[in-house]
Amino acid sequence: SHAYIINGEKNSGKEFIANIFAMALQCEAQGNDPCCECVACKQVESKNHPDVIRVTHEKPNTISVDDIRTQVNGDIVIKPYKGPKKIYIINEAEKMNAAAQNALLKTLEEPPKNVIFILATTDPQKLPITILSRCQRFDFKRINNNEIIGRLRKIVNEQNALADDKSLSLIARVSDGAMRDALS
């Protein structure tokens, strides 16, 4: 697809998955998974790849039409600089105002063939059906405690470290379904 919606509650891994997907699309090894070793993968990981554009916004709770026009529509016709695709990641897509949504919709209707959009949102209902219908959607949920404990146990074992089940259970509960928080 040329456009994806990653939906999920806060700390469910939306931005992480968007970055991994962008890394896989730009990877010089050109496989299904990112190699995490090539220059392109490292640039995406460090948020320094010229063809992975993360749309930002000045106002704290609004992505304005000017944000979409200047960061997306203004340079979308320019071919990718380095990688095979130009990828636009719009985090907190639900914050686009009506004018911004309309500006993005026009681009989603007829996107250049080398462009991918990734919209991350906690509230897809705030996006118009015209945008939703042009995107492939993935819904994320928080991870249950048993899965977090299992992953932590695996990491502890790989590191030849010691951790009792009570400690891992406490970490899982406190992380509230967010693997990144559990790992931290």
GIDA-V797880 format. One record per pair of residues at least 4 apart in sequence whose C-alpha atoms are under 7 Angstrom apart, sorted by sequence separation. I is the first residue (numbers start at 1). J is the second residue. D is the distance in whole Angstrom. If there is no record, write none. Layout:
# GIDA-V797880
i->I j->J d->D
i->I j->J d->D
This chain:
# GIDA-V797880
i->8 j->12 d->6
i->13 j->17 d->6
i->14 j->18 d->6
i->15 j->19 d->6
i->16 j->20 d->6
i->17 j->21 d->6
i->18 j->22 d->6
i->19 j->23 d->6
i->20 j->24 d->6
i->21 j->25 d->6
i->22 j->26 d->6
i->23 j->27 d->6
i->37 j->41 d->6
i->38 j->42 d->6
i->39 j->43 d->6
i->40 j->44 d->6
i->41 j->45 d->6
i->42 j->46 d->6
i->43 j->47 d->6
i->44 j->48 d->6
i->63 j->67 d->6
i->64 j->68 d->7
i->65 j->69 d->6
i->66 j->70 d->6
i->67 j->71 d->6
i->68 j->72 d->5
i->69 j->73 d->5
i->70 j->74 d->5
i->72 j->76 d->6
i->80 j->84 d->7
i->96 j->100 d->5
i->97 j->101 d->6
i->98 j->102 d->6
i->99 j->103 d->6
i->100 j->104 d->6
i->101 j->105 d->6
i->102 j->106 d->6
i->103 j->107 d->7
i->104 j->108 d->6
i->105 j->109 d->6
i->106 j->110 d->7
i->107 j->111 d->5
i->111 j->115 d->7
i->127 j->131 d->7
i->128 j->132 d->6
i->129 j->133 d->6
i->130 j->134 d->7
i->131 j->135 d->7
i->143 j->147 d->7
i->144 j->148 d->7
i->145 j->149 d->6
i->146 j->150 d->6
i->147 j->151 d->6
i->148 j->152 d->6
i->149 j->153 d->6
i->150 j->154 d->6
i->151 j->155 d->6
i->152 j->156 d->6
i->153 j->157 d->6
i->154 j->158 d->6
i->155 j->159 d->6
i->156 j->160 d->6
i->157 j->161 d->6
i->163 j->167 d->7
i->164 j->168 d->7
i->165 j->169 d->6
i->166 j->170 d->6
i->167 j->171 d->6
i->168 j->172 d->6
i->169 j->173 d->6
i->170 j->174 d->6
i->171 j->175 d->6
i->172 j->176 d->7
i->178 j->182 d->6
i->179 j->183 d->6
i->180 j->184 d->6
i->36 j->41 d->5
i->37 j->42 d->7
i->43 j->48 d->5
i->44 j->49 d->5
i->68 j->73 d->6
i->69 j->74 d->6
i->80 j->85 d->6
i->96 j->101 d->6
i->127 j->132 d->7
i->143 j->148 d->7
i->156 j->161 d->5
i->163 j->168 d->7
i->8 j->14 d->7
i->29 j->35 d->7
i->36 j->42 d->6
i->43 j->49 d->5
i->57 j->63 d->5
i->80 j->86 d->5
i->156 j->162 d->7
i->175 j->181 d->5
i->7 j->14 d->7
i->27 j->34 d->6
i->34 j->41 d->7
i->156 j->163 d->7
i->175 j->182 d->5
i->6 j->14 d->6
i->24 j->32 d->6
i->27 j->35 d->7
i->44 j->52 d->7
i->24 j->33 d->5
i->40 j->49 d->7
i->24 j->34 d->4
i->28 j->38 d->6
i->57 j->67 d->6
i->172 j->182 d->6
i->23 j->34 d->6
i->27 j->38 d->7
i->171 j->182 d->6
i->28 j->40 d->6
i->27 j->40 d->6
i->26 j->40 d->6
i->27 j->41 d->6
i->26 j->41 d->7
i->55 j->71 d->6
i->152 j->168 d->7
i->23 j->41 d->5
i->149 j->168 d->6
i->149 j->169 d->6
i->23 j->44 d->6
i->149 j->172 d->6
i->148 j->172 d->6
i->19 j->45 d->7
i->93 j->119 d->6
i->105 j->131 d->6
i->108 j->134 d->7
i->93 j->120 d->6
i->94 j->121 d->6
i->145 j->172 d->5
i->86 j->114 d->6
i->87 j->115 d->6
i->88 j->116 d->6
i->89 j->117 d->6
i->90 j->118 d->6
i->91 j->119 d->6
i->92 j->120 d->6
i->93 j->121 d->5
i->145 j->173 d->6
i->51 j->80 d->6
i->85 j->114 d->5
i->86 j->115 d->5
i->87 j->116 d->5
i->88 j->117 d->5
i->89 j->118 d->5
i->90 j->119 d->5
i->91 j->120 d->5
i->92 j->121 d->5
i->94 j->123 d->6
i->51 j->81 d->6
i->85 j->115 d->6
i->86 j->116 d->6
i->87 j->117 d->6
i->88 j->118 d->6
i->89 j->119 d->6
i->90 j->120 d->6
i->91 j->121 d->7
i->94 j->124 d->6
i->50 j->81 d->7
i->51 j->82 d->7
i->148 j->179 d->6
i->51 j->83 d->7
i->63 j->95 d->5
i->64 j->96 d->6
i->68 j->100 d->6
i->94 j->126 d->6
i->145 j->177 d->7
i->55 j->88 d->7
i->62 j->95 d->5
i->63 j->96 d->4
i->64 j->97 d->6
i->94 j->127 d->6
i->144 j->177 d->6
i->51 j->85 d->7
i->52 j->86 d->6
i->53 j->87 d->6
i->54 j->88 d->6
i->55 j->89 d->6
i->61 j->95 d->6
i->62 j->96 d->6
i->63 j->97 d->6
i->65 j->99 d->5
i->143 j->177 d->4
i->51 j->86 d->5
i->52 j->87 d->5
i->53 j->88 d->5
i->54 j->89 d->5
i->55 j->90 d->5
i->62 j->97 d->6
i->65 j->100 d->4
i->68 j->103 d->7
i->142 j->177 d->4
i->143 j->178 d->6
i->51 j->87 d->6
i->52 j->88 d->6
i->53 j->89 d->6
i->54 j->90 d->6
i->64 j->100 d->5
i->68 j->104 d->7
i->142 j->178 d->6
i->63 j->100 d->7
i->65 j->103 d->7
i->26 j->83 d->5
i->26 j->84 d->6
i->26 j->85 d->7
i->22 j->87 d->7
i->18 j->118 d->7
i->15 j->120 d->7
i->14 j->120 d->6
i->10 j->122 d->7
i->2 j->115 d->7
i->3 j->116 d->6
i->4 j->117 d->6
i->5 j->118 d->6
i->6 j->119 d->6
i->7 j->120 d->6
i->8 j->121 d->7
i->9 j->122 d->5
i->2 j->116 d->5
i->3 j->117 d->4
i->4 j->118 d->5
i->5 j->119 d->5
i->6 j->120 d->5
i->7 j->121 d->5
i->8 j->122 d->5
i->2 j->117 d->6
i->3 j->118 d->6
i->4 j->119 d->6
i->5 j->120 d->6
i->6 j->121 d->6
i->7 j->122 d->6
i->7 j->124 d->7
i->12 j->140 d->6
i->12 j->141 d->6
i->5 j->135 d->6
i->12 j->142 d->5
i->3 j->134 d->7
i->4 j->135 d->5
i->5 j->136 d->6
i->6 j->137 d->6
i->7 j->138 d->6
i->8 j->139 d->6
i->3 j->135 d->5
i->4 j->136 d->5
i->5 j->137 d->5
i->6 j->138 d->5
i->7 j->139 d->5
i->8 j->140 d->5
i->9 j->141 d->7
i->3 j->136 d->6
i->4 j->137 d->6
i->5 j->138 d->6
i->6 j->139 d->6
i->7 j->140 d->6
i->8 j->141 d->6
i->1 j->136 d->7
i->12 j->178 d->6
i->11 j->178 d->5
